[in-house]
Amino acid sequence: MKHASMASRRLPVRSMAFALTLLAGLPALAGEPLWPEPAIVVVTPDLKAPGRQRQRQTAPNFRAPVATVCSDAPRMREVPDPQPPQRARDIPALVGKVGRDKLLREAAPPPPPAPAVAADAMSVTVSGSRADLAMPYAPAPVRQQPATPVTAGVVDDNADFGGFQQFLQRHAEAAQLGRDVSARQRLRVLDAQGRPVPDAEVAVSSANGARMWARTDAGGQAWLHLNAFDDRDSASYRVDVRRDGRQAQVQLRRGQKDALEVRLPAAASPARARLDLVFMVDATGSMGDEIDKLRTSLRDIVRGIEQLPSRPDVCLGLVTYRDRGDEYFVRSWDLTGNVAAFQQVLDGVRAGGGGDMPEAMNEAFDHAVQALAWRGPATTRLLVSLADAPPHMDYPPPHYDQTMLAALGKGIKVFSVAASGQDTTGEIVQRQIAQYTGGRFIFLTYKDASDPGSGPGRETVHDVADYSVDTLDTLVVRLVREELALLPKG
């Protein structure tokens, strides 16, 4: 009886220790790795918001960026449609005015073929299920168009987070898309001298096993959205931060008002900023006029970034996409430091295909985040996404809300650009991606908001307020300059 009594007194101690471990936010399984390999995400229904899927993330859905250099020349990779259609796609009868306008533009006859040009030294890789096939690649020649300024506005939905939440509430379909970002916490990682620590890895863990990952931006900051990965609304979380082998740990309380600061004895940043910049472009038929106008803008963006006072070490990539049944599904040119070769690729982008309102944005976004060779530590990673239509949410996953979690985990900030014709669903998607990853929502503006042919101006059909307007190239270069200016000096 004496031994039994002693054992009975020891049991509550063990139980209390286990409970304290849970309250501290430590993983319930001893020895569970903090930075595990990718695994399946558990999906559970959200009882608080019927119809929305809250997801309890338990392992990362990405691999950390590790590339050390960029390629000398662009190499094209073609991603085939995983489920090729057996017949022509059905065109929905009711698509709304925006959708009808888009279908009319895509139904317009293609321009006459241009003279053939010789293939250059670049090559293409067609990614299949078993092997890759290399073949010569020659960018299609483009029609010469008079240079026309492309104007755009920009809003920062993190700076006006209350306004962004009101935007989501005004559009009921937002509850069926994306993630719950209502519980938001600002994280700042600083070194011993109080300077920001960019590109620090962040792991947030709850006692129930839910986790999220992020990397700090150039200013040492990341936005943590607790409901986006934890469906059980834990009261506290453990936050682990590491950079260059140095690690720190703090506790985060749900609902705390002040920013969470972590001090990390990090190594000095490189003398020259490193920038990975990828453009992701909807290349369906309705984007023809936009691509003709934007081609010059994109080239001016590249030129402007090259000439920034910080003289960043720039690598450039491109992803274009269409839809099922088109000439191609998704194409990409991996990150390269050869600016002249990249501009040649950019000059060859042509619009075609399409046929219904949504396009293969989900698949292109996933490919851009997961398949491109983003460079590793101490790199600023930006993705500029240009689209005039929402993604196909009726296609199998991955969907954009899963990929934006991976983008944050890899430290990829997204600037979403809405072209003419983008509908409300597309605006919701583009703004969610930009807000979650810490980027901005950009939208093309016109003299007459409802008529893209009216020329450049200040008007827009999008649900925004208090925005500034500039030419698109000036605007994007300014945002990149501001981002790089956040990096600590020396």
C-alpha positions in Angstrom: 0.0 0.0 0.0 2.9 2.3 0.8 4.3 1.9 -2.7 0.9 2.3 -4.3 0.4 5.5 -2.3 3.8 6.9 -3.4 3.0 6.0 -7.0 -0.4 7.7 -6.7 1.3 10.9 -5.4 3.9 10.9 -8.3 1.2 10.6 -11.0 -0.2 14.1 -10.6 3.3 15.5 -10.7 3.8 14.0 -14.1 0.4 15.2 -15.3 1.2 18.7 -14.1 4.5 18.7 -15.9 2.8 17.6 -19.1 0.2 20.3 -18.7 2.8 22.9 -18.1 4.6 21.7 -21.3 1.4 22.2 -23.2 0.7 25.6 -21.7 4.2 26.7 -22.6 3.4 25.9 -26.2 5.9 23.1 -26.6 5.2 20.2 -29.0 3.4 17.4 -27.3 5.7 14.8 -28.9 9.2 14.7 -27.4 11.9 14.8 -30.0 9.7 16.1 -32.8 11.9 18.1 -35.2 11.3 21.8 -35.3 12.0 22.2 -39.0 10.6 18.9 -40.5 10.3 17.9 -44.1 7.0 18.6 -46.0 4.0 16.5 -45.0 0.3 16.3 -45.6 -1.8 19.1 -44.1 -4.8 18.0 -42.0 -8.1 19.7 -43.2 -10.9 20.1 -40.7 -14.3 21.9 -41.0 -14.5 25.3 -39.3 -17.5 25.2 -37.0 -17.4 28.9 -36.4 -17.7 29.7 -40.1 -19.8 27.2 -42.0 -18.6 26.6 -45.5 -15.0 27.7 -44.8 -12.3 25.1 -44.4 -10.0 25.9 -41.5 -6.7 24.0 -41.8 -4.5 22.8 -39.0 -1.1 22.8 -40.5 1.3 20.3 -38.9 4.3 20.3 -41.3 5.6 22.7 -43.9 4.3 22.5 -47.5 7.6 23.8 -48.9 11.3 23.3 -49.0 13.6 26.1 -47.9 15.2 28.2 -50.7 18.8 26.9 -51.1 20.2 28.1 -54.5 23.5 29.9 -54.3 23.7 31.3 -57.8 21.4 31.9 -60.8 21.7 30.4 -64.2 23.7 32.0 -66.9 20.9 31.7 -69.4 17.1 31.3 -69.1 15.9 27.7 -69.5 12.3 27.1 -70.2 10.3 24.5 -68.4 6.8 23.5 -69.5 4.4 22.1 -67.1 1.7 20.0 -68.8 -1.9 19.9 -67.8 -2.1 17.0 -65.3 -5.6 16.2 -66.6 -5.9 17.1 -70.3 -9.5 17.7 -71.3 -11.2 15.1 -73.6 -13.3 17.8 -75.3 -13.5 21.5 -75.6 -14.2 23.3 -72.4 -17.8 24.4 -71.8 -18.3 28.2 -71.7 -20.6 29.1 -68.8 -23.8 30.9 -69.9 -23.7 33.4 -67.1 -20.4 35.0 -66.4 -21.3 38.6 -65.7 -20.3 41.7 -67.7 -16.6 41.4 -66.8 -16.6 37.7 -67.9 -18.4 38.5 -71.1 -15.9 41.2 -72.0 -13.1 38.8 -71.3 -14.6 36.1 -73.5 -15.1 38.5 -76.3 -11.5 39.6 -76.2 -10.3 36.0 -76.2 -12.6 35.1 -79.1 -11.1 37.9 -81.3 -9.1 36.6 -84.2 -5.3 36.2 -83.5 -2.9 38.6 -85.2 -1.3 37.5 -88.5 1.8 35.4 -88.0 5.1 37.2 -87.8 8.2 36.2 -89.8 10.1 33.3 -88.4 13.3 33.9 -86.4 16.3 31.7 -85.8 16.4 29.8 -82.5 18.9 31.1 -80.0 21.0 29.3 -77.5 18.2 28.9 -74.9 16.4 25.6 -74.4 13.2 24.3 -73.1 12.4 21.5 -70.7 9.0 19.9 -70.8 8.3 18.4 -67.4 6.6 15.1 -67.7 5.7 12.3 -65.2 8.9 10.3 -65.9 11.5 12.3 -67.8 12.3 15.8 -69.1 12.7 16.5 -72.8 15.0 19.2 -73.9 14.4 21.0 -77.2 15.5 24.3 -78.9 13.5 27.3 -77.9 13.0 30.5 -80.0 10.9 33.3 -78.5 8.0 34.4 -80.7 8.6 37.7 -82.3 6.3 40.5 -81.2 4.3 43.2 -82.9 5.8 46.6 -82.5 3.3 48.9 -80.7 3.6 52.6 -80.0 4.8 53.1 -76.4 1.8 53.9 -74.2 2.1 54.7 -70.5 0.6 52.2 -68.2 -0.7 53.8 -65.1 -1.5 51.9 -61.8 -2.6 52.5 -58.3 -1.5 50.7 -55.1 -2.8 50.0 -51.7 -1.2 48.4 -48.7 -3.8 46.2 -47.0 -1.5 45.6 -44.0 -1.1 49.3 -43.3 -4.9 49.7 -43.5 -5.8 46.3 -42.1 -9.2 47.4 -40.8 -10.1 48.6 -44.3 -9.0 45.3 -45.7 -11.2 43.4 -43.3 -14.2 45.6 -44.2 -13.4 44.8 -47.9 -13.7 41.1 -47.2 -16.9 41.6 -45.2 -18.5 43.5 -48.1 -18.0 40.5 -50.4 -19.7 37.4 -49.1 -17.7 35.0 -51.3 -14.5 36.0 -49.4 -15.7 33.7 -46.6 -15.5 30.7 -49.0 -12.0 31.6 -50.2 -8.6 31.9 -48.6 -7.8 31.7 -44.9 -9.0 33.4 -41.8 -6.6 36.3 -41.2 -8.6 38.1 -38.5 -6.1 37.1 -35.8 -2.9 38.9 -36.8 0.3 39.4 -34.9 3.3 41.5 -36.0 6.8 39.9 -35.4 10.0 41.8 -35.5 13.4 40.2 -35.3 16.3 42.4 -34.2 20.0 41.9 -33.6 21.8 42.9 -30.4 22.2 46.5 -31.7 18.5 46.8 -32.5 18.9 46.5 -36.3 16.4 44.4 -38.3 17.4 40.8 -39.1 16.2 40.1 -42.6 15.4 36.6 -44.0 15.3 35.0 -40.5 13.5 31.6 -40.4 10.4 31.6 -38.1 8.5 28.5 -36.8 5.3 29.0 -34.7 4.1 26.0 -32.7 0.9 25.4 -30.7 0.4 22.7 -28.1 -2.1 20.9 -30.4 0.6 20.3 -33.0 -0.5 23.1 -35.4 2.4 25.1 -37.0 3.2 27.8 -39.4 6.5 29.0 -40.9 7.7 32.4 -42.2 10.8 34.3 -43.1 11.2 37.9 -42.1 11.3 40.6 -44.9 14.1 43.1 -45.6 13.0 45.0 -42.5 13.1 42.0 -40.2 9.3 41.8 -40.0 6.7 39.1 -40.6 2.9 39.0 -40.1 1.7 35.9 -38.3 -1.9 34.9 -38.9 -2.8 32.5 -36.1 -6.3 31.3 -37.4 -4.8 30.6 -40.8 -3.0 27.5 -39.5 -4.6 26.7 -36.1 -8.2 25.6 -36.1 -8.3 25.2 -32.4 -7.5 28.8 -31.4 -4.7 28.0 -28.9 -4.1 30.6 -26.2 -0.3 30.6 -26.6 2.4 29.7 -29.0 6.1 29.0 -29.1 8.0 31.1 -31.6 11.4 29.9 -32.7 13.6 32.1 -34.8 17.0 31.2 -36.4 19.5 32.7 -38.9 23.0 31.5 -39.7 22.9 28.8 -37.1 21.9 31.2 -34.3 18.5 30.6 -32.6 16.1 32.2 -30.1 12.8 31.4 -28.6 9.9 33.4 -27.2 6.3 32.9 -26.2 3.4 34.6 -28.1 0.0 35.1 -26.4 -3.1 35.2 -28.6 -4.6 38.6 -28.6 -1.6 40.5 -27.3 -1.6 44.1 -28.6 2.1 44.9 -28.8 4.4 43.6 -31.5 6.4 40.5 -30.6 10.1 41.3 -30.7 12.8 38.7 -30.8 16.5 39.4 -30.3 18.8 37.3 -32.3 22.6 37.5 -32.4 22.7 37.3 -36.2 25.7 37.7 -38.6 26.2 40.8 -40.6 24.3 41.2 -43.9 26.2 41.0 -47.1 27.7 44.2 -48.4 25.6 44.0 -51.6 21.8 43.3 -51.5 20.6 40.2 -53.3 17.3 40.4 -55.1 15.3 37.5 -56.7 12.5 39.0 -58.8 10.0 36.8 -60.7 7.2 38.0 -62.9 4.1 35.7 -63.2 1.9 36.7 -66.1 -1.6 35.5 -67.3 -0.9 35.0 -71.0 -4.4 34.1 -72.2 -6.0 35.9 -75.2 -7.8 38.6 -73.2 -4.3 39.8 -72.0 -3.1 40.5 -75.5 -3.5 44.3 -75.4 -2.2 44.4 -71.8 0.9 42.3 -72.6 1.7 44.5 -75.6 1.5 47.6 -73.4 3.2 46.0 -70.4 6.1 44.5 -72.2 7.8 47.8 -72.3 6.9 48.5 -68.7 8.4 45.2 -67.5 11.6 46.0 -69.4 11.7 49.4 -67.8 11.1 47.9 -64.4 14.2 45.6 -64.9 16.3 48.5 -66.1 15.2 50.7 -63.2 16.0 48.1 -60.6 19.5 47.6 -62.2 20.1 51.3 -61.8 19.1 51.6 -58.1 21.7 53.3 -55.9 22.1 50.0 -53.9 23.1 48.2 -57.1 21.5 45.0 -56.0 22.7 41.6 -57.3 19.5 40.8 -59.3 18.3 37.5 -60.6 15.2 37.4 -62.8 12.6 34.7 -63.5 9.3 34.5 -65.5 6.2 32.3 -65.3 3.4 32.5 -67.8 0.2 30.5 -67.8 -3.0 29.9 -69.7 -5.5 27.1 -69.1 -6.5 23.6 -70.0 -7.0 22.9 -73.6 -4.6 25.8 -74.7 -1.3 25.6 -76.4 0.3 25.3 -73.1 -0.7 25.1 -69.4 2.2 26.7 -67.4 5.7 27.8 -68.7 8.6 29.1 -66.6 12.0 30.5 -67.2 14.1 29.9 -64.0 16.0 32.7 -62.3 18.9 34.0 -64.3 21.4 36.8 -63.9 21.6 37.3 -67.7 19.4 40.4 -68.0 19.8 40.6 -71.8 18.7 37.0 -72.3 15.8 37.5 -69.8 14.5 40.6 -71.8 14.7 38.5 -74.9 12.4 36.0 -73.3 10.1 38.7 -72.1 9.9 40.1 -75.6 8.7 36.8 -76.8 5.7 36.5 -74.5 2.5 36.3 -76.6 -1.2 36.1 -75.5 -3.5 33.3 -76.7 -6.1 30.7 -75.6 -8.4 31.1 -72.7 -12.1 30.7 -73.3 -13.7 30.9 -69.9 -13.2 33.4 -67.1 -10.9 31.6 -64.6 -7.4 30.6 -65.6 -4.6 28.3 -64.3 -3.4 30.9 -61.7 -3.3 28.3 -58.9 -1.0 26.0 -60.8 1.2 28.8 -62.0 1.5 30.3 -58.5 2.4 26.9 -57.0 5.0 26.4 -59.7 6.5 29.8 -59.2 6.8 29.3 -55.4 7.8 25.7 -55.3 9.7 24.9 -58.5 11.9 27.9 -59.2 15.4 27.9 -57.9 15.1 30.8 -55.4 18.3 31.7 -53.8 19.0 30.9 -50.1 19.8 33.0 -47.0 20.2 36.8 -47.1 18.1 37.2 -50.3 15.1 39.5 -50.8 12.5 37.5 -52.8 9.7 39.3 -54.7 7.0 37.9 -57.0 5.0 40.3 -59.3 1.8 38.6 -60.4 -0.1 40.1 -63.3 -3.6 38.7 -64.0 -7.0 39.8 -65.4 -8.9 36.7 -64.1 -9.3 34.6 -61.0 -7.9 31.0 -60.6 -9.9 27.9 -61.3 -11.0 26.9 -57.8 -12.8 23.9 -59.4 -9.5 22.3 -60.4 -7.7 19.9 -57.9 -5.4 21.4 -55.3 -3.0 23.0 -54.7 -5.1 26.2 -54.4 -3.6 29.6 -53.9 -4.3 29.7 -50.1 -2.0 26.7 -49.6 0.7 28.2 -51.8 0.6 31.6 -50.1 1.5 29.8 -46.8 4.5 28.2 -48.6 5.4 31.6 -50.1 5.5 33.1 -46.6 7.6 30.1 -45.4 10.1 30.7 -48.2 10.2 34.5 -47.7 8.5 35.4 -51.0 6.6 38.6 -50.9 3.9 39.0 -53.6 3.0 42.2 -55.4 -0.4 41.3 -57.0 -1.2 43.4 -60.2 -4.8 43.4 -61.4 -5.2 44.1 -65.1 -8.3 45.3 -66.8 -11.2 42.9 -66.6 -10.3 41.4 -63.3 -13.5 40.6 -61.4 -14.3 40.7 -57.7 -13.3 37.1 -57.1 -9.9 37.8 -58.7 -9.5 40.9 -56.6 -10.2 39.0 -53.4 -7.7 36.3 -54.4 -5.0 38.8 -55.4 -5.4 41.0 -52.3 -5.4 38.0 -50.0 -2.1 36.7 -51.5 -0.5 40.1 -51.2 -1.7 40.8 -47.7 -0.7 37.4 -46.3 2.8 37.6 -47.8 3.4 41.2 -46.8 3.1 42.6 -50.3 0.9 45.2 -52.0 -2.2 45.2 -54.2 -1.6 47.0 -57.5 -4.2 47.7 -60.1 -4.1 49.3 -63.5 -5.9 52.6 -63.9 -7.6 54.4 -66.8 -9.1 57.7 -67.8 -12.5 55.9 -67.8 -12.5 53.1 -65.3 -14.9 51.0 -67.3 -13.0 51.4 -70.6 -9.4 50.1 -70.7 -9.2 51.6 -74.2 -9.7 55.1 -72.8 -6.0 55.5 -72.1 -4.0 56.0 -68.9 -5.7 57.8 -66.0 -6.5 57.6 -62.3 -9.8 55.7 -62.3 -10.4 52.1 -61.4 -13.3 49.7 -60.9 -11.7 48.0 -57.9 -13.0 48.3 -54.3 -10.2 50.6 -53.1 -9.8 54.1 -51.6 -7.0 56.5 -50.8 -4.6 55.2 -53.4 -1.7 56.9 -55.2 -1.2 56.6 -59.0 1.9 56.5 -61.1 3.2 54.7 -64.2 3.5 51.0 -63.5 7.2 50.7 -64.0 7.9 53.7 -61.7 5.5 52.3 -59.1 7.1 48.8 -59.0 10.7 50.2 -59.0 9.7 52.4 -56.1 8.3 49.5 -54.1 11.5 47.5 -54.8 13.7 50.4 -53.8 11.7 50.9 -50.5 12.0 47.1 -49.8 15.8 47.1 -50.3 16.1 50.3 -48.2 14.9 48.4 -45.2 18.0 46.2 -45.2 20.4 47.0 -42.4 23.5 48.9 -43.5 26.9 47.2 -42.9 
